[in-house]
Amino acid sequence: MKERLANYFKAGYPAIAITTSEEKRALVEIEAAAKAADMRVVCWNSVDGATVEGRKMDMYQIEEVCSIDLAEN
């Protein structure tokens, strides 16, 4: 799974939605794939909102940490 996800990241997919009942296990795999692709993971769920590396963040903090401009997308 790690290699497949890393390929998606490297190919420039802007978002990947994954539905699972094993959130922690999936997140470990996703973060490993992102690290292999030299990228960061922004997670969102209805309880915590957006998080980067386990830290809750608003849109402006995510832009700063990930060096992206969400307002343009």
N, C-alpha and C positions, 0 to 999 in steps of 0.2 A: 504494500500500500504506500509506503514511504516514497519509493521511486516513482510510482504513478503520480502521486500528488506533486512531487518535486518537478516532474515534467510539465504538469499543468501550470505551476507557478512560473517556471522558466518560459513557458509559451505565452505568458502575459494575460492569462485569464484574470479579469478584474475581480471576480468573486467566485467562490465555490461554496455551495450549500450542501451540508452533510447532515442527514437525519440519522440519529443513533440513540439507542437506549444505554450505551456505554460511553457517556460523554468524556470522562477522564481518560479512558483508554484511547479514544479517537483524538483527543487533544494532544496527547503525547506524540502520536504518529504525525499529526498535522504540524506540530511545532518542530519535530525532527526534520520533516520534509522542507519546511520553510527555511530552517537553518542551513540545510544542504543547498538550497537555492539562494542563500544569502538574502533572505527576506524576513519580515516580521509578520506576525499573525494578529489580526484584530478580530476578536470574537464578539458576538452580540447574542444576547438572549433576553427574554421578556422580564426576567427577574433583575439582572445586574445591569442591563444596557450594554454599552460597549466596554470592552476590556482589552488591554494590551499587556501581555505577559502577566496576567492575573490582576492588574491594577485597573480600577474603574476610571474611565476618562470621558470627558465630553469631546465634541467634534474638534474643537480648537486644540486641545491637548493631543489628540490623535494626529492631527495635521503636523504639529510640531515634532512629535516623537518619530513619526514615520516619514517625515519630509515629503508630504503630499498636500495637495490643495483640494479638499473635498468640495469646496464651493463651486469649482469649475466642472466637476463631474456630474 
